[in-house]
C-alpha cells in the first residue's frame, strides 16, 4: 500500500467509501474487500423510481461528473432525481492499486473488467440502496462502456440508457491506441515494473501519456480554431505542459494502467458468444446513443453502427469540435446539447 495525496476528499470529495464485500473477478482472482467510492446528489423518492446511475470514465472521478453535468435546472437535477455517481474500480478512489493490501497492491492488482464494475455497482444499488430499477444509466467514454454493460446484463432494471462518446464493443483501432497510452507509461525506466515509489518517478512516462491524449483526445479542428487559447493558454506548449501534463502528473500510473486494460477489453458481446447484435438486442431500456462529432476515439460511425442494433433506440450525436475531451465540459454549447437530449430521454415513458 502506497500513499497518494491526489486521491483525497479535499481534491475529489465529498464521497463515501461503501464496502460491498468480496468481489470475484471475471478474469480470475478476487478483491476481498471491494470498496466503492460513491457521491450522491438529491433524494430517493417514496416510489424509489427516480434513481440515476452515473459511472466514471478513464482518469475521471465523481467530482468532474458533478462539476460538468449535475445541478439545478440541468437534466441531472438533484431536486428531481437521486443521482448516484460511482467511481470505477481502480480509478484511485474506489479500491485501487495504491490502496490495495498485501500481494494485491501496486503491480499485483488483479485484472478488472467492465463487467466486474457493473456487477459491483449492481450489488451496491440493490443491496445498499434497495433499488429494483434505475430511471437512467448515463456515462461518457468508459462510463458509456459501463452503461452498455448495465443495459445488456440487467435489462429488467435499466429503464433508460444514454451512452455518451463510447461503444458497446471496443474497436481494434481504439484498443491499439489505448495500448500506446499504457506503453508510454510502462516504457519509463522509473516505472520499475509498477514498483515506483511515487508518480513523480514516472514523470516522463506520464508526460508522454499526456501528449498522446492531447493528440487524440482533442480534434484537429480544436487546434485549428485555437480552442486551447480560448481555454486560457497562450501556446500549444503551455497547454500541453500545464493543462494536459499537469492533469495526469499526480495520478497513480498503476491505476491508469488498470483502467486502460479494462477499457481495451470492453465488449458486451462476450455475453452472447461474440454476437454483438444478439447482445444489443437484449436491451429493453429507452436508449439514446450520443457520440461526439469530432471524437477520434469513438467516432460517430462506430457508435451509429451499434445504435442500429438496439431496439427502439435513437441516434443523438453531439456537435463539438473539442472532440472526445469535450466530455470535460470545456464547451457550454456541448453541455447544453447533452442536457436537451437527456431531458428528452427522461421525459419518455419507460
DAQUI-V409412 format. One record per residue. N is the residue number from 1. OMEGA is omega as a letter, one per 40 degrees, with the letter a starting at -180 (NA if undefined). D_LAST is the distance of its C-alpha to the last C-alpha in whole Angstrom. Layout:
# DAQUI-V409412
N | OMEGA | D_LAST
N | OMEGA | D_LAST
This chain:
# DAQUI-V409412
1 | i | 45
2 | i | 46
3 | i | 45
4 | a | 43
5 | i | 43
6 | a | 40
7 | a | 37
8 | i | 38
9 | a | 36
10 | a | 38
11 | a | 37
12 | a | 33
13 | e | 33
14 | i | 32
15 | i | 30
16 | i | 30
17 | a | 31
18 | i | 30
19 | i | 31
20 | i | 29
21 | a | 32
22 | i | 33
23 | i | 31
24 | a | 32
25 | a | 32
26 | a | 31
27 | i | 34
28 | a | 36
29 | a | 38
30 | i | 36
31 | a | 35
32 | i | 37
33 | a | 35
34 | i | 32
35 | i | 32
36 | i | 28
37 | a | 29
38 | i | 26
39 | i | 26
40 | a | 23
41 | i | 22
42 | a | 21
43 | i | 21
44 | a | 18
45 | a | 17
46 | i | 18
47 | a | 15
48 | a | 15
49 | a | 11
50 | a | 12
51 | i | 14
52 | i | 14
53 | i | 16
54 | i | 18
55 | a | 21
56 | a | 24
57 | i | 26
58 | i | 30
59 | a | 32
60 | i | 30
61 | a | 29
62 | a | 27
63 | a | 29
64 | i | 28
65 | i | 25
66 | a | 25
67 | a | 28
68 | a | 26
69 | a | 22
70 | i | 22
71 | i | 23
72 | i | 23
73 | i | 22
74 | i | 20
75 | i | 17
76 | a | 17
77 | a | 19
78 | i | 20
79 | a | 21
80 | a | 17
81 | i | 16
82 | a | 17
83 | a | 18
84 | i | 20
85 | a | 22
86 | i | 23
87 | a | 26
88 | i | 27
89 | i | 30
90 | a | 33
91 | i | 32
92 | i | 35
93 | i | 33
94 | a | 31
95 | a | 34
96 | a | 36
97 | a | 39
98 | a | 41
99 | i | 40
100 | a | 40
101 | i | 43
102 | a | 46
103 | i | 46
104 | a | 42
105 | i | 43
106 | a | 43
107 | i | 44
108 | a | 43
109 | a | 39
110 | i | 38
111 | a | 35
112 | i | 32
113 | i | 29
114 | i | 25
115 | i | 24
116 | i | 27
117 | a | 25
118 | i | 21
119 | i | 23
120 | i | 25
121 | i | 21
122 | i | 20
123 | i | 23
124 | a | 23
125 | i | 19
126 | a | 20
127 | a | 23
128 | a | 24
129 | i | 21
130 | a | 20
131 | i | 16
132 | i | 14
133 | i | 11
134 | i | 11
135 | a | 8
136 | i | 10
137 | a | 13
138 | i | 15
139 | i | 19
140 | i | 22
141 | i | 24
142 | i | 25
143 | i | 21
144 | i | 20
145 | i | 21
146 | i | 20
147 | i | 16
148 | a | 17
149 | i | 19
150 | a | 16
151 | i | 13
152 | a | 16
153 | a | 18
154 | a | 15
155 | a | 12
156 | a | 11
157 | a | 11
158 | a | 9
159 | a | 5
160 | a | 7
161 | i | 11
162 | i | 13
163 | a | 17
164 | i | 20
165 | i | 23
166 | a | 23
167 | i | 23
168 | i | 21
169 | a | 25
170 | a | 28
171 | i | 30
172 | i | 34
173 | a | 35
174 | i | 33
175 | i | 34
176 | i | 37
177 | i | 37
178 | i | 36
179 | i | 39
180 | i | 41
181 | i | 39
182 | a | 40
183 | i | 44
184 | a | 44
185 | a | 44
186 | i | 46
187 | i | 49
188 | i | 50
189 | i | 53
190 | i | 52
191 | i | 49
192 | i | 51
193 | i | 49
194 | a | 46
195 | i | 49
196 | i | 49
197 | i | 50
198 | i | 48
199 | i | 46
200 | i | 49
201 | a | 51
202 | a | 48
203 | a | 48
204 | i | 49
205 | i | 47
206 | i | 44
207 | i | 45
208 | i | 45
209 | i | 42
210 | i | 41
211 | i | 43
212 | i | 41
213 | i | 38
214 | a | 39
215 | a | 40
216 | a | 37
217 | i | 34
218 | a | 35
219 | i | 36
220 | i | 39
221 | i | 38
222 | a | 38
223 | i | 41
224 | a | 43
225 | i | 41
226 | a | 43
227 | i | 39
228 | i | 41
229 | i | 43
230 | i | 41
231 | i | 39
232 | a | 43
233 | a | 45
234 | i | 48
235 | i | 48
236 | a | 46
237 | i | 48
238 | i | 47
239 | i | 44
240 | a | 44
241 | a | 46
242 | a | 45
243 | a | 41
244 | i | 40
245 | i | 43
246 | i | 43
247 | a | 39
248 | a | 40
249 | a | 43
250 | a | 42
251 | i | 40
252 | a | 40
253 | i | 41
254 | i | 40
255 | i | 37
256 | i | 36
257 | i | 37
258 | i | 35
259 | a | 32
260 | a | 34
261 | a | 34
262 | i | 30
263 | a | 29
264 | a | 32
265 | i | 30
266 | a | 27
267 | i | 25
268 | a | 22
269 | i | 24
270 | i | 27
271 | a | 24
272 | i | 25
273 | i | 29
274 | a | 28
275 | a | 26
276 | i | 24
277 | i | 22
278 | a | 22
279 | a | 20
280 | i | 18
281 | i | 17
282 | a | 15
283 | i | 12
284 | i | 9
285 | i | 7
286 | a | 7
287 | i | 10
288 | i | 13
289 | a | 16
290 | i | 19
291 | i | 22
292 | a | 25
293 | a | 28
294 | a | 31
295 | i | 30
296 | i | 32
297 | a | 31
298 | a | 27
299 | a | 28
300 | a | 26
301 | i | 27
302 | a | 26
303 | a | 23
304 | i | 22
305 | i | 24
306 | a | 21
307 | a | 18
308 | i | 19
309 | a | 19
310 | a | 15
311 | i | 13
312 | a | 12
313 | i | 12
314 | i | 14
315 | a | 18
316 | a | 18
317 | a | 22
318 | a | 23
319 | a | 27
320 | a | 29
321 | i | 33
322 | i | 33
323 | a | 31
324 | a | 29
325 | i | 31
326 | i | 29
327 | i | 27
328 | a | 29
329 | a | 28
330 | a | 32
331 | a | 31
332 | a | 29
333 | i | 28
334 | a | 26
335 | i | 24
336 | i | 23
337 | i | 22
338 | a | 20
339 | a | 19
340 | a | 18
341 | i | 16
342 | i | 14
343 | i | 14
344 | a | 12
345 | a | 9
346 | i | 9
347 | a | 9
348 | i | 6
349 | a | 4
350 | NA | 0
